[in-house]
Amino acid sequence: MQIRYLTKEASNKIREEEFLALTPAERLVAFLELSRRINRLFPSKETFEERTKGNFIVEKKKEG
């Protein structure tokens, strides 16, 4: 880990450039990893069923 002493604008520009240097697949993985870390730090008190109650859900039709 590297500590940088920058202005907010300079820091945001570097983060954006580093992010845009990633491939689309790497961006998706980075997003999913960030989501996982956020969920660990701030877990939901509701169950999955409670959080999704009343949501419009599209499901793929099963063949057979």
HTML snippet that shows the backbone in 3Dmol.js (N, CA, C, O; Angstrom):
<script src="https://3Dmol.org/build/3Dmol-min.js"></script>
<div id="view" style="width:600px;height:400px;position:relative"></div>
<script>
const pdb = `
ATOM      1  N   MET A   1       0.843  -1.174   0.000  1.00  0.00           N
ATOM      2  CA  MET A   1       0.000   0.000   0.000  1.00  0.00           C
ATOM      3  C   MET A   1       0.886   1.234   0.000  1.00  0.00           C
ATOM      4  O   MET A   1       1.891   1.295   0.708  1.00  0.00           O
ATOM      5  N   GLN A   2       0.507   2.198  -0.788  1.00  0.00           N
ATOM      6  CA  GLN A   2       1.294   3.417  -0.919  1.00  0.00           C
ATOM      7  C   GLN A   2       0.478   4.605  -0.405  1.00  0.00           C
ATOM      8  O   GLN A   2      -0.696   4.752  -0.745  1.00  0.00           O
ATOM      9  N   ILE A   3       1.105   5.446   0.412  1.00  0.00           N
ATOM     10  CA  ILE A   3       0.444   6.643   0.925  1.00  0.00           C
ATOM     11  C   ILE A   3       0.815   7.816   0.033  1.00  0.00           C
ATOM     12  O   ILE A   3       1.993   8.074  -0.211  1.00  0.00           O
ATOM     13  N   ARG A   4      -0.198   8.526  -0.452  1.00  0.00           N
ATOM     14  CA  ARG A   4       0.025   9.682  -1.317  1.00  0.00           C
ATOM     15  C   ARG A   4      -0.571  10.916  -0.650  1.00  0.00           C
ATOM     16  O   ARG A   4      -1.674  10.868  -0.104  1.00  0.00           O
ATOM     17  N   TYR A   5       0.159  12.008  -0.700  1.00  0.00           N
ATOM     18  CA  TYR A   5      -0.341  13.283  -0.185  1.00  0.00           C
ATOM     19  C   TYR A   5      -0.683  14.154  -1.384  1.00  0.00           C
ATOM     20  O   TYR A   5       0.189  14.784  -1.981  1.00  0.00           O
ATOM     21  N   LEU A   6      -1.983  14.178  -1.730  1.00  0.00           N
ATOM     22  CA  LEU A   6      -2.460  14.889  -2.911  1.00  0.00           C
ATOM     23  C   LEU A   6      -3.714  15.679  -2.573  1.00  0.00           C
ATOM     24  O   LEU A   6      -4.337  15.483  -1.530  1.00  0.00           O
ATOM     25  N   THR A   7      -4.060  16.569  -3.479  1.00  0.00           N
ATOM     26  CA  THR A   7      -5.349  17.239  -3.342  1.00  0.00           C
ATOM     27  C   THR A   7      -6.438  16.243  -3.730  1.00  0.00           C
ATOM     28  O   THR A   7      -6.158  15.221  -4.356  1.00  0.00           O
ATOM     29  N   LYS A   8      -7.658  16.541  -3.361  1.00  0.00           N
ATOM     30  CA  LYS A   8      -8.777  15.661  -3.691  1.00  0.00           C
ATOM     31  C   LYS A   8      -8.904  15.509  -5.208  1.00  0.00           C
ATOM     32  O   LYS A   8      -9.127  14.406  -5.708  1.00  0.00           O
ATOM     33  N   GLU A   9      -8.763  16.605  -5.927  1.00  0.00           N
ATOM     34  CA  GLU A   9      -8.890  16.571  -7.387  1.00  0.00           C
ATOM     35  C   GLU A   9      -7.802  15.688  -8.007  1.00  0.00           C
ATOM     36  O   GLU A   9      -8.088  14.874  -8.885  1.00  0.00           O
ATOM     37  N   ALA A  10      -6.560  15.850  -7.553  1.00  0.00           N
ATOM     38  CA  ALA A  10      -5.457  15.049  -8.100  1.00  0.00           C
ATOM     39  C   ALA A  10      -5.650  13.573  -7.767  1.00  0.00           C
ATOM     40  O   ALA A  10      -5.406  12.702  -8.601  1.00  0.00           O
ATOM     41  N   SER A  11      -6.089  13.304  -6.539  1.00  0.00           N
ATOM     42  CA  SER A  11      -6.323  11.928  -6.123  1.00  0.00           C
ATOM     43  C   SER A  11      -7.422  11.285  -6.966  1.00  0.00           C
ATOM     44  O   SER A  11      -7.276  10.149  -7.418  1.00  0.00           O
ATOM     45  N   ASN A  12      -8.525  12.010  -7.178  1.00  0.00           N
ATOM     46  CA  ASN A  12      -9.616  11.481  -7.995  1.00  0.00           C
ATOM     47  C   ASN A  12      -9.177  11.239  -9.434  1.00  0.00           C
ATOM     48  O   ASN A  12      -9.597  10.257 -10.047  1.00  0.00           O
ATOM     49  N   LYS A  13      -8.349  12.107  -9.976  1.00  0.00           N
ATOM     50  CA  LYS A  13      -7.865  11.934 -11.345  1.00  0.00           C
ATOM     51  C   LYS A  13      -7.017  10.670 -11.461  1.00  0.00           C
ATOM     52  O   LYS A  13      -7.161   9.918 -12.424  1.00  0.00           O
ATOM     53  N   ILE A  14      -6.145  10.432 -10.500  1.00  0.00           N
ATOM     54  CA  ILE A  14      -5.298   9.233 -10.523  1.00  0.00           C
ATOM     55  C   ILE A  14      -6.154   7.978 -10.393  1.00  0.00           C
ATOM     56  O   ILE A  14      -5.935   7.004 -11.113  1.00  0.00           O
ATOM     57  N   ARG A  15      -7.133   7.993  -9.475  1.00  0.00           N
ATOM     58  CA  ARG A  15      -8.014   6.833  -9.307  1.00  0.00           C
ATOM     59  C   ARG A  15      -8.796   6.555 -10.582  1.00  0.00           C
ATOM     60  O   ARG A  15      -8.973   5.399 -10.965  1.00  0.00           O
ATOM     61  N   GLU A  16      -9.269   7.620 -11.246  1.00  0.00           N
ATOM     62  CA  GLU A  16     -10.017   7.443 -12.487  1.00  0.00           C
ATOM     63  C   GLU A  16      -9.121   6.854 -13.579  1.00  0.00           C
ATOM     64  O   GLU A  16      -9.537   5.944 -14.297  1.00  0.00           O
ATOM     65  N   GLU A  17      -7.913   7.361 -13.706  1.00  0.00           N
ATOM     66  CA  GLU A  17      -6.986   6.847 -14.713  1.00  0.00           C
ATOM     67  C   GLU A  17      -6.641   5.385 -14.459  1.00  0.00           C
ATOM     68  O   GLU A  17      -6.571   4.588 -15.395  1.00  0.00           O
ATOM     69  N   GLU A  18      -6.426   5.032 -13.197  1.00  0.00           N
ATOM     70  CA  GLU A  18      -6.119   3.639 -12.862  1.00  0.00           C
ATOM     71  C   GLU A  18      -7.304   2.740 -13.186  1.00  0.00           C
ATOM     72  O   GLU A  18      -7.129   1.629 -13.686  1.00  0.00           O
ATOM     73  N   PHE A  19      -8.513   3.223 -12.898  1.00  0.00           N
ATOM     74  CA  PHE A  19      -9.715   2.439 -13.176  1.00  0.00           C
ATOM     75  C   PHE A  19      -9.911   2.262 -14.680  1.00  0.00           C
ATOM     76  O   PHE A  19     -10.223   1.163 -15.138  1.00  0.00           O
ATOM     77  N   LEU A  20      -9.732   3.328 -15.445  1.00  0.00           N
ATOM     78  CA  LEU A  20      -9.940   3.251 -16.896  1.00  0.00           C
ATOM     79  C   LEU A  20      -8.874   2.415 -17.584  1.00  0.00           C
ATOM     80  O   LEU A  20      -9.075   1.966 -18.712  1.00  0.00           O
ATOM     81  N   ALA A  21      -7.733   2.199 -16.913  1.00  0.00           N
ATOM     82  CA  ALA A  21      -6.681   1.354 -17.484  1.00  0.00           C
ATOM     83  C   ALA A  21      -7.043  -0.128 -17.394  1.00  0.00           C
ATOM     84  O   ALA A  21      -6.424  -0.961 -18.057  1.00  0.00           O
ATOM     85  N   LEU A  22      -8.033  -0.454 -16.585  1.00  0.00           N
ATOM     86  CA  LEU A  22      -8.457  -1.847 -16.441  1.00  0.00           C
ATOM     87  C   LEU A  22      -9.290  -2.280 -17.642  1.00  0.00           C
ATOM     88  O   LEU A  22      -9.929  -1.461 -18.303  1.00  0.00           O
ATOM     89  N   THR A  23      -9.269  -3.585 -17.909  1.00  0.00           N
ATOM     90  CA  THR A  23     -10.139  -4.132 -18.947  1.00  0.00           C
ATOM     91  C   THR A  23     -11.565  -4.169 -18.401  1.00  0.00           C
ATOM     92  O   THR A  23     -11.759  -4.101 -17.187  1.00  0.00           O
ATOM     93  N   PRO A  24     -12.564  -4.274 -19.278  1.00  0.00           N
ATOM     94  CA  PRO A  24     -13.949  -4.357 -18.775  1.00  0.00           C
ATOM     95  C   PRO A  24     -14.159  -5.496 -17.771  1.00  0.00           C
ATOM     96  O   PRO A  24     -14.885  -5.331 -16.791  1.00  0.00           O
ATOM     97  N   ALA A  25     -13.533  -6.637 -18.009  1.00  0.00           N
ATOM     98  CA  ALA A  25     -13.670  -7.764 -17.078  1.00  0.00           C
ATOM     99  C   ALA A  25     -13.044  -7.432 -15.730  1.00  0.00           C
ATOM    100  O   ALA A  25     -13.601  -7.772 -14.686  1.00  0.00           O
ATOM    101  N   GLU A  26     -11.894  -6.771 -15.745  1.00  0.00           N
ATOM    102  CA  GLU A  26     -11.234  -6.379 -14.497  1.00  0.00           C
ATOM    103  C   GLU A  26     -12.065  -5.338 -13.752  1.00  0.00           C
ATOM    104  O   GLU A  26     -12.098  -5.335 -12.522  1.00  0.00           O
ATOM    105  N   ARG A  27     -12.734  -4.457 -14.490  1.00  0.00           N
ATOM    106  CA  ARG A  27     -13.605  -3.461 -13.854  1.00  0.00           C
ATOM    107  C   ARG A  27     -14.766  -4.138 -13.140  1.00  0.00           C
ATOM    108  O   ARG A  27     -15.125  -3.756 -12.026  1.00  0.00           O
ATOM    109  N   LEU A  28     -15.352  -5.140 -13.782  1.00  0.00           N
ATOM    110  CA  LEU A  28     -16.457  -5.868 -13.169  1.00  0.00           C
ATOM    111  C   LEU A  28     -15.993  -6.565 -11.896  1.00  0.00           C
ATOM    112  O   LEU A  28     -16.671  -6.506 -10.871  1.00  0.00           O
ATOM    113  N   VAL A  29     -14.849  -7.217 -11.958  1.00  0.00           N
ATOM    114  CA  VAL A  29     -14.318  -7.908 -10.776  1.00  0.00           C
ATOM    115  C   VAL A  29     -14.032  -6.901  -9.665  1.00  0.00           C
ATOM    116  O   VAL A  29     -14.329  -7.168  -8.501  1.00  0.00           O
ATOM    117  N   ALA A  30     -13.463  -5.755 -10.008  1.00  0.00           N
ATOM    118  CA  ALA A  30     -13.176  -4.724  -9.006  1.00  0.00           C
ATOM    119  C   ALA A  30     -14.477  -4.234  -8.372  1.00  0.00           C
ATOM    120  O   ALA A  30     -14.527  -4.035  -7.158  1.00  0.00           O
ATOM    121  N   PHE A  31     -15.519  -4.038  -9.159  1.00  0.00           N
ATOM    122  CA  PHE A  31     -16.815  -3.610  -8.637  1.00  0.00           C
ATOM    123  C   PHE A  31     -17.408  -4.653  -7.702  1.00  0.00           C
ATOM    124  O   PHE A  31     -17.900  -4.314  -6.625  1.00  0.00           O
ATOM    125  N   LEU A  32     -17.364  -5.924  -8.107  1.00  0.00           N
ATOM    126  CA  LEU A  32     -17.920  -6.980  -7.273  1.00  0.00           C
ATOM    127  C   LEU A  32     -17.143  -7.123  -5.967  1.00  0.00           C
ATOM    128  O   LEU A  32     -17.738  -7.341  -4.911  1.00  0.00           O
ATOM    129  N   GLU A  33     -15.823  -7.001  -6.033  1.00  0.00           N
ATOM    130  CA  GLU A  33     -15.003  -7.070  -4.819  1.00  0.00           C
ATOM    131  C   GLU A  33     -15.313  -5.898  -3.880  1.00  0.00           C
ATOM    132  O   GLU A  33     -15.406  -6.084  -2.667  1.00  0.00           O
ATOM    133  N   LEU A  34     -15.469  -4.712  -4.431  1.00  0.00           N
ATOM    134  CA  LEU A  34     -15.834  -3.555  -3.620  1.00  0.00           C
ATOM    135  C   LEU A  34     -17.200  -3.768  -2.962  1.00  0.00           C
ATOM    136  O   LEU A  34     -17.378  -3.456  -1.785  1.00  0.00           O
ATOM    137  N   SER A  35     -18.151  -4.294  -3.713  1.00  0.00           N
ATOM    138  CA  SER A  35     -19.480  -4.567  -3.167  1.00  0.00           C
ATOM    139  C   SER A  35     -19.395  -5.567  -2.024  1.00  0.00           C
ATOM    140  O   SER A  35     -20.061  -5.404  -1.002  1.00  0.00           O
ATOM    141  N   ARG A  36     -18.580  -6.594  -2.193  1.00  0.00           N
ATOM    142  CA  ARG A  36     -18.419  -7.607  -1.150  1.00  0.00           C
ATOM    143  C   ARG A  36     -17.831  -6.985   0.119  1.00  0.00           C
ATOM    144  O   ARG A  36     -18.293  -7.265   1.225  1.00  0.00           O
ATOM    145  N   ARG A  37     -16.806  -6.136  -0.048  1.00  0.00           N
ATOM    146  CA  ARG A  37     -16.196  -5.490   1.116  1.00  0.00           C
ATOM    147  C   ARG A  37     -17.186  -4.575   1.835  1.00  0.00           C
ATOM    148  O   ARG A  37     -17.223  -4.543   3.065  1.00  0.00           O
ATOM    149  N   ILE A  38     -17.981  -3.837   1.076  1.00  0.00           N
ATOM    150  CA  ILE A  38     -18.976  -2.946   1.680  1.00  0.00           C
ATOM    151  C   ILE A  38     -20.007  -3.757   2.456  1.00  0.00           C
ATOM    152  O   ILE A  38     -20.404  -3.366   3.554  1.00  0.00           O
ATOM    153  N   ASN A  39     -20.441  -4.881   1.894  1.00  0.00           N
ATOM    154  CA  ASN A  39     -21.432  -5.715   2.580  1.00  0.00           C
ATOM    155  C   ASN A  39     -20.871  -6.323   3.861  1.00  0.00           C
ATOM    156  O   ASN A  39     -21.617  -6.548   4.814  1.00  0.00           O
ATOM    157  N   ARG A  40     -19.570  -6.591   3.894  1.00  0.00           N
ATOM    158  CA  ARG A  40     -18.956  -7.117   5.118  1.00  0.00           C
ATOM    159  C   ARG A  40     -18.862  -6.034   6.183  1.00  0.00           C
ATOM    160  O   ARG A  40     -19.079  -6.299   7.366  1.00  0.00           O
ATOM    161  N   LEU A  41     -18.538  -4.809   5.761  1.00  0.00           N
ATOM    162  CA  LEU A  41     -18.408  -3.712   6.718  1.00  0.00           C
ATOM    163  C   LEU A  41     -19.754  -3.234   7.249  1.00  0.00           C
ATOM    164  O   LEU A  41     -19.883  -2.867   8.417  1.00  0.00           O
ATOM    165  N   PHE A  42     -20.757  -3.244   6.367  1.00  0.00           N
ATOM    166  CA  PHE A  42     -22.085  -2.738   6.721  1.00  0.00           C
ATOM    167  C   PHE A  42     -23.147  -3.778   6.386  1.00  0.00           C
ATOM    168  O   PHE A  42     -23.910  -3.597   5.436  1.00  0.00           O
ATOM    169  N   PRO A  43     -23.205  -4.862   7.151  1.00  0.00           N
ATOM    170  CA  PRO A  43     -24.175  -5.920   6.834  1.00  0.00           C
ATOM    171  C   PRO A  43     -25.607  -5.447   7.025  1.00  0.00           C
ATOM    172  O   PRO A  43     -25.895  -4.613   7.883  1.00  0.00           O
ATOM    173  N   SER A  44     -26.483  -5.986   6.225  1.00  0.00           N
ATOM    174  CA  SER A  44     -27.900  -5.645   6.302  1.00  0.00           C
ATOM    175  C   SER A  44     -28.542  -6.416   7.455  1.00  0.00           C
ATOM    176  O   SER A  44     -28.200  -7.570   7.714  1.00  0.00           O
ATOM    177  N   LYS A  45     -29.465  -5.765   8.134  1.00  0.00           N
ATOM    178  CA  LYS A  45     -30.179  -6.418   9.224  1.00  0.00           C
ATOM    179  C   LYS A  45     -31.377  -7.206   8.690  1.00  0.00           C
ATOM    180  O   LYS A  45     -31.968  -8.013   9.408  1.00  0.00           O
ATOM    181  N   GLU A  46     -31.724  -6.968   7.439  1.00  0.00           N
ATOM    182  CA  GLU A  46     -32.855  -7.659   6.830  1.00  0.00           C
ATOM    183  C   GLU A  46     -32.373  -8.898   6.082  1.00  0.00           C
ATOM    184  O   GLU A  46     -31.235  -8.952   5.616  1.00  0.00           O
ATOM    185  N   THR A  47     -33.256  -9.894   5.972  1.00  0.00           N
ATOM    186  CA  THR A  47     -32.936 -11.075   5.176  1.00  0.00           C
ATOM    187  C   THR A  47     -33.094 -10.733   3.695  1.00  0.00           C
ATOM    188  O   THR A  47     -33.668  -9.701   3.344  1.00  0.00           O
ATOM    189  N   PHE A  48     -32.587 -11.598   2.844  1.00  0.00           N
ATOM    190  CA  PHE A  48     -32.721 -11.391   1.400  1.00  0.00           C
ATOM    191  C   PHE A  48     -34.189 -11.291   1.006  1.00  0.00           C
ATOM    192  O   PHE A  48     -34.562 -10.447   0.190  1.00  0.00           O
ATOM    193  N   GLU A  49     -35.014 -12.149   1.583  1.00  0.00           N
ATOM    194  CA  GLU A  49     -36.443 -12.142   1.251  1.00  0.00           C
ATOM    195  C   GLU A  49     -37.100 -10.818   1.654  1.00  0.00           C
ATOM    196  O   GLU A  49     -37.952 -10.301   0.931  1.00  0.00           O
ATOM    197  N   GLU A  50     -36.706 -10.274   2.797  1.00  0.00           N
ATOM    198  CA  GLU A  50     -37.270  -8.995   3.243  1.00  0.00           C
ATOM    199  C   GLU A  50     -36.822  -7.841   2.342  1.00  0.00           C
ATOM    200  O   GLU A  50     -37.604  -6.943   2.033  1.00  0.00           O
ATOM    201  N   ARG A  51     -35.543  -7.879   1.924  1.00  0.00           N
ATOM    202  CA  ARG A  51     -35.025  -6.802   1.074  1.00  0.00           C
ATOM    203  C   ARG A  51     -35.643  -6.815  -0.316  1.00  0.00           C
ATOM    204  O   ARG A  51     -35.794  -5.762  -0.936  1.00  0.00           O
ATOM    205  N   THR A  52     -36.002  -7.996  -0.810  1.00  0.00           N
ATOM    206  CA  THR A  52     -36.491  -8.097  -2.187  1.00  0.00           C
ATOM    207  C   THR A  52     -38.002  -8.231  -2.287  1.00  0.00           C
ATOM    208  O   THR A  52     -38.532  -8.394  -3.387  1.00  0.00           O
ATOM    209  N   LYS A  53     -38.703  -8.167  -1.169  1.00  0.00           N
ATOM    210  CA  LYS A  53     -40.163  -8.306  -1.187  1.00  0.00           C
ATOM    211  C   LYS A  53     -40.779  -7.175  -2.008  1.00  0.00           C
ATOM    212  O   LYS A  53     -40.506  -5.998  -1.770  1.00  0.00           O
ATOM    213  N   GLY A  54     -41.606  -7.546  -2.970  1.00  0.00           N
ATOM    214  CA  GLY A  54     -42.289  -6.564  -3.796  1.00  0.00           C
ATOM    215  C   GLY A  54     -41.485  -6.091  -4.996  1.00  0.00           C
ATOM    216  O   GLY A  54     -41.979  -5.287  -5.787  1.00  0.00           O
ATOM    217  N   ASN A  55     -40.251  -6.575  -5.149  1.00  0.00           N
ATOM    218  CA  ASN A  55     -39.444  -6.178  -6.305  1.00  0.00           C
ATOM    219  C   ASN A  55     -39.932  -6.874  -7.564  1.00  0.00           C
ATOM    220  O   ASN A  55     -40.463  -7.983  -7.504  1.00  0.00           O
ATOM    221  N   PHE A  56     -39.753  -6.233  -8.681  1.00  0.00           N
ATOM    222  CA  PHE A  56     -40.053  -6.817  -9.981  1.00  0.00           C
ATOM    223  C   PHE A  56     -38.848  -7.657 -10.380  1.00  0.00           C
ATOM    224  O   PHE A  56     -37.752  -7.124 -10.556  1.00  0.00           O
ATOM    225  N   ILE A  57     -39.037  -8.955 -10.522  1.00  0.00           N
ATOM    226  CA  ILE A  57     -37.924  -9.861 -10.824  1.00  0.00           C
ATOM    227  C   ILE A  57     -38.199 -10.568 -12.140  1.00  0.00           C
ATOM    228  O   ILE A  57     -39.273 -11.138 -12.335  1.00  0.00           O
ATOM    229  N   VAL A  58     -37.231 -10.531 -13.038  1.00  0.00           N
ATOM    230  CA  VAL A  58     -37.316 -11.224 -14.321  1.00  0.00           C
ATOM    231  C   VAL A  58     -36.478 -12.492 -14.203  1.00  0.00           C
ATOM    232  O   VAL A  58     -35.293 -12.434 -13.875  1.00  0.00           O
ATOM    233  N   GLU A  59     -37.090 -13.616 -14.469  1.00  0.00           N
ATOM    234  CA  GLU A  59     -36.385 -14.886 -14.404  1.00  0.00           C
ATOM    235  C   GLU A  59     -36.381 -15.544 -15.772  1.00  0.00           C
ATOM    236  O   GLU A  59     -37.346 -15.440 -16.529  1.00  0.00           O
ATOM    237  N   LYS A  60     -35.289 -16.218 -16.078  1.00  0.00           N
ATOM    238  CA  LYS A  60     -35.151 -16.930 -17.356  1.00  0.00           C
ATOM    239  C   LYS A  60     -36.054 -18.153 -17.334  1.00  0.00           C
ATOM    240  O   LYS A  60     -36.082 -18.907 -16.361  1.00  0.00           O
ATOM    241  N   LYS A  61     -36.795 -18.336 -18.426  1.00  0.00           N
ATOM    242  CA  LYS A  61     -37.698 -19.480 -18.518  1.00  0.00           C
ATOM    243  C   LYS A  61     -36.888 -20.759 -18.633  1.00  0.00           C
ATOM    244  O   LYS A  61     -35.970 -20.859 -19.447  1.00  0.00           O
ATOM    245  N   LYS A  62     -37.242 -21.738 -17.804  1.00  0.00           N
ATOM    246  CA  LYS A  62     -36.531 -23.015 -17.822  1.00  0.00           C
ATOM    247  C   LYS A  62     -37.099 -23.874 -18.938  1.00  0.00           C
ATOM    248  O   LYS A  62     -38.316 -23.984 -19.090  1.00  0.00           O
ATOM    249  N   GLU A  63     -36.213 -24.483 -19.718  1.00  0.00           N
ATOM    250  CA  GLU A  63     -36.643 -25.332 -20.819  1.00  0.00           C
ATOM    251  C   GLU A  63     -36.909 -26.739 -20.280  1.00  0.00           C
ATOM    252  O   GLU A  63     -36.210 -27.231 -19.394  1.00  0.00           O
ATOM    253  N   GLY A  64     -37.925 -27.357 -20.835  1.00  0.00           N
ATOM    254  CA  GLY A  64     -38.146 -28.752 -20.446  1.00  0.00           C
ATOM    255  C   GLY A  64     -39.511 -29.089 -20.110  1.00  0.00           C
ATOM    256  O   GLY A  64     -39.798 -30.237 -19.771  1.00  0.00           O
TER     257      GLY A  64
END
`;
const viewer = $3Dmol.createViewer("view");
viewer.addModel(pdb, "pdb");
viewer.setStyle({}, {cartoon: {color: "spectrum"}});
viewer.zoomTo();
viewer.render();
</script>
